Amino acid sequence: GSVRIDVTAPSGTSVKIRDSASVVDSVRVNAFGATIVTPLAVGTLVGDAGGQRFSASSPPSARVRAVVVIGNASWEGKFIASSLEERGWPVIARFRVAPGVDVTEGTIAPLDTSRVAAIIAIDTTIQSLGGAVERFVRSGGGLVLAGPAGLAPNVASLDAGSLGARTRPSILPTDSIGLGTTGFYPVTALAKDGVVLDRRSAGIAVAARRVGAGRVLQIGYDDSWRWRMTGGPRSEIAYRDWWSRVLAAV
């Protein structure tokens, strides 16, 4: 959903970037370079650093495959789907509103890597997809198991570890809510090839592993939407960026 422009120039240099349509932005380079993110770039990108010019062609548009978000109807699923759509991902959603009654946006089947990039499951309703999930992951698809989703029987062989009992909230009523402060499901027994990505005092919050040609990310957080709604300043942006990085990791 955007174009990233990486700039290298002498430290302290002010660089102005423009494309074939107009000025994009300006930035001051630090010791490690600088990055500009723009929603759109047209034609040739030209940088001007103290009178010196350099250019690069805008990258071609990428073919973006869909992301499946599945779970019971909830604020968690709603905001995950909307945050990914805001970043440019096409989302296929299936939310269960009653026993045997699902509300869907798009078509999940066939579940294959030619049209779907990853699955994000927010609870055990992923078991409705049966063995198709493991086949999808082993053939190169991504899988995110959030909250109790790792307890579903059809993903037991894909889990990065076993889930423990949900931890207690670590906030006061007057605190701003952050990721994980309202409690999470810790990964208590890591798979032998599992890798810890986020550890908190109450246990492992995020773990990952490879399964066949695919990647699985197990996240203990089950109500990240609270962080978005009642977090500190810019929490909405931080929430959207975090879920985008989660998806990119698989």
PyMOL commands that set and color helices and strands:
alter all, ss='L'
color gray80, all
select helices_A, chain A and resi 75-86+124-129+132-138+147-151+153-155+225-230+235-249
alter helices_A, ss='H'
color red, helices_A
select strands_A, chain A and resi 3-7+14-18+23-28+34-38+44-49+52-57+66-72+91-98+101-105+116-121+142-146+161-163+187-190+195-200+203-211+214-219
alter strands_A, ss='S'
color yellow, strands_A
deselect
rebuild
show_as cartoon
